[in-house]
Amino acid sequence: MGETQPAKSAPDEGTTKADLVRAALAHFGEHGFEATSVRAVVRDAGHNISSIKYHFGSKEGLYDACVVAVAQRMNVEGPGEMLDLLADDPALLTPEKARSAIRVIVGAVLRDAQKQSSRSEGRFMRREILMNGRGADLFLKEVLGGHIDLMSALVACAEDLPADSPIARLRALAIIGQTTFFLTAEAITRKAMGWDTLKNHVPELIDAIYPMDRNLKALL
């Protein structure tokens, strides 16, 4: 598979393209690119096989459209405004507010992932990143890069580290990684903890990932 090129935009809701992308996200996220059948995608989308070629040109084009759709949604709901705030006036953020912000972000990701509308998108993105798939570079550039920068800035403030500290950036990656683990290994987490679902235990997960009294310097 070649390198993903950023597509123009995600399809509008209620269109044939949106139906196909929605169905494809579920199949690509569950089975990966190679094992996904375009016939199964169009069947679940309620359209015919020719609609793939007409709207996307190929299976690869459909896959790229899925990457762009997920990336755009995450950017709309992502860290842009908070990053701008930090750049304009970092002094507005106190260590306590930074710790609270980290916990709010982790909780928001965990809760959003439990929504039915987000599950296919989340599974698709996590598979891409873990398998270094076709869209991994685009996700890193367009989505994760901003989230990593934001989390690094928050960790640096929360734990009294230099803004460009490699430790803060590694800690940010660890927070993102732990959050991703609980979502990727949801079944294992539920079985290990004896839980029926994760959505009723988000506060415990937040405490496990980043307790409010976390102080990295005290652990070094």
C-alpha positions in Angstrom: 0.0 0.0 0.0 1.3 3.5 -0.8 1.6 6.5 1.3 -1.7 8.2 2.2 -2.3 11.6 0.7 -4.5 14.0 2.6 -8.0 14.0 1.0 -9.9 17.2 0.4 -12.5 16.8 3.1 -14.7 14.3 4.9 -18.0 13.5 3.2 -21.2 15.3 4.2 -23.6 13.3 6.4 -26.5 11.6 4.7 -24.7 11.1 1.4 -23.7 7.9 -0.4 -20.0 8.8 0.4 -20.8 9.1 4.1 -22.6 5.8 4.1 -19.7 4.1 2.5 -17.1 5.6 4.8 -19.2 4.7 7.9 -19.5 1.1 6.8 -15.8 1.0 5.7 -14.6 2.3 9.1 -16.3 -0.7 10.8 -14.8 -3.2 8.4 -11.3 -1.7 8.1 -11.1 -1.3 11.9 -12.2 -4.8 12.6 -10.3 -6.7 9.8 -7.7 -4.3 8.4 -7.2 -3.3 4.8 -6.2 -6.5 3.1 -8.9 -8.7 4.8 -11.8 -6.2 4.2 -14.2 -7.1 1.4 -15.5 -4.1 -0.6 -18.6 -6.1 -1.3 -19.3 -6.4 2.4 -18.8 -2.7 2.8 -21.3 -1.8 0.1 -23.7 -4.3 1.4 -23.7 -2.8 4.9 -23.8 0.7 3.4 -26.9 -0.2 1.3 -25.3 0.7 -2.0 -23.8 -1.1 -5.0 -20.2 -2.1 -5.8 -19.9 0.6 -8.6 -20.4 3.3 -5.9 -16.9 2.6 -4.6 -15.3 3.4 -8.0 -17.5 6.3 -8.7 -16.9 8.1 -5.3 -13.4 6.9 -4.4 -11.8 5.4 -7.4 -10.6 2.3 -5.6 -10.5 0.4 -2.3 -7.4 2.4 -1.5 -9.3 5.7 -2.1 -12.0 4.6 0.2 -9.4 3.7 2.9 -7.8 7.1 2.5 -11.2 8.8 2.9 -11.7 6.9 6.2 -8.4 8.2 7.4 -9.3 11.8 6.6 -12.8 11.5 8.1 -11.4 10.3 11.4 -8.6 12.9 11.4 -11.0 15.8 10.7 -13.4 14.8 13.4 -10.6 14.5 16.0 -9.2 17.9 14.9 -12.6 19.6 15.3 -12.8 18.1 18.8 -9.1 18.3 19.4 -6.6 20.5 21.3 -6.3 23.4 18.9 -7.9 26.1 21.1 -6.0 25.1 24.2 -2.7 25.0 22.4 -3.4 28.5 21.1 -4.1 29.6 24.7 -0.8 28.1 25.9 1.1 29.8 23.1 -0.5 33.2 23.8 -0.2 33.2 27.5 1.3 30.2 29.3 1.1 32.0 32.6 -2.7 31.5 32.6 -2.1 27.9 33.4 -1.3 26.9 36.9 0.0 23.4 37.9 -3.3 22.6 39.6 -5.2 23.6 36.5 -2.8 21.7 34.3 -3.3 18.5 36.3 -7.1 19.0 36.1 -6.9 19.5 32.4 -4.9 16.3 31.9 -7.6 14.4 33.8 -10.4 16.1 31.9 -8.8 15.2 28.5 -8.2 11.6 29.5 -11.8 11.3 30.8 -13.2 12.8 27.6 -11.3 10.4 25.4 -12.4 7.4 27.5 -16.1 8.5 27.5 -16.2 9.5 23.8 -14.8 6.1 22.9 -17.7 4.4 24.6 -20.2 6.1 22.3 -21.4 3.8 19.5 -20.7 6.4 16.9 -17.1 6.7 18.0 -16.2 3.0 18.4 -15.6 2.2 14.8 -13.5 5.4 14.3 -11.5 4.7 17.4 -10.9 1.0 16.5 -9.8 2.1 13.0 -7.4 4.7 14.2 -5.8 2.5 16.9 -5.3 -0.3 14.5 -3.6 2.1 12.0 -1.2 3.4 14.7 -0.5 0.0 16.3 0.1 -1.7 12.9 1.8 1.3 11.4 -0.8 1.1 8.6 -1.5 3.2 5.6 -2.8 6.2 7.6 -0.4 6.1 10.5 1.8 9.0 9.2 -1.3 11.1 8.5 -2.7 10.5 12.0 0.6 11.4 13.6 0.9 14.6 11.5 -2.7 15.8 11.5 -4.0 14.5 14.8 -1.6 12.9 17.3 1.0 15.6 16.9 -1.2 18.3 18.3 -2.4 16.1 21.2 1.1 15.1 22.1 2.2 18.8 22.1 -0.7 19.8 24.3 -0.2 16.9 26.7 3.5 17.7 26.9 2.8 21.3 27.7 0.3 20.3 30.4 2.6 17.8 32.0 5.5 20.3 32.0 3.3 22.8 33.8 1.7 20.3 36.2 5.0 18.8 37.2 7.3 21.9 37.2 9.4 20.8 34.3 10.9 22.9 31.5 8.6 23.4 28.6 10.9 21.6 26.2 11.6 18.7 28.7 12.0 15.3 27.0 10.7 13.8 30.3 7.5 15.8 30.0 7.1 14.6 26.4 7.8 11.0 27.3 5.3 11.3 30.2 2.7 12.7 27.8 3.3 9.7 25.5 2.9 7.4 28.5 -0.5 9.0 29.4 -1.7 8.7 25.8 -0.4 5.1 25.6 -2.1 4.1 28.8 -5.4 5.6 27.7 -5.1 3.8 24.3 -4.3 0.5 26.1 -7.5 0.6 28.1 -9.5 1.2 24.9 -7.6 -1.3 22.7 -7.6 -4.0 25.4 -11.1 -3.2 26.6 -12.1 -6.8 26.8 -9.0 -7.7 28.8 -9.5 -4.8 31.2 -13.1 -5.7 31.8 -12.3 -9.4 32.5 -9.3 -8.6 34.7 -11.4 -6.1 36.8 -14.7 -8.0 36.7 -16.5 -5.1 35.0 -19.4 -5.4 32.6 -18.4 -2.2 30.9 -15.8 0.6 31.0 -18.1 3.5 30.8 -19.2 3.1 34.5 -15.6 3.1 35.7 -14.1 6.1 33.9 -13.2 7.9 37.2 -11.1 4.8 38.3 -9.4 4.7 35.0 -8.5 8.4 35.2 -7.0 7.9 38.7 -5.0 5.0 37.4 -3.7 6.9 34.4 -3.1 10.3 36.1 -4.0 10.8 39.8 -4.7 14.4 40.8 -1.7 14.4 43.2 0.7 13.1 40.6 4.2 14.6 40.9 6.7 13.3 38.5 9.7 15.0 40.2 9.0 13.2 43.4 9.3 9.9 41.6 12.7 10.6 39.9 
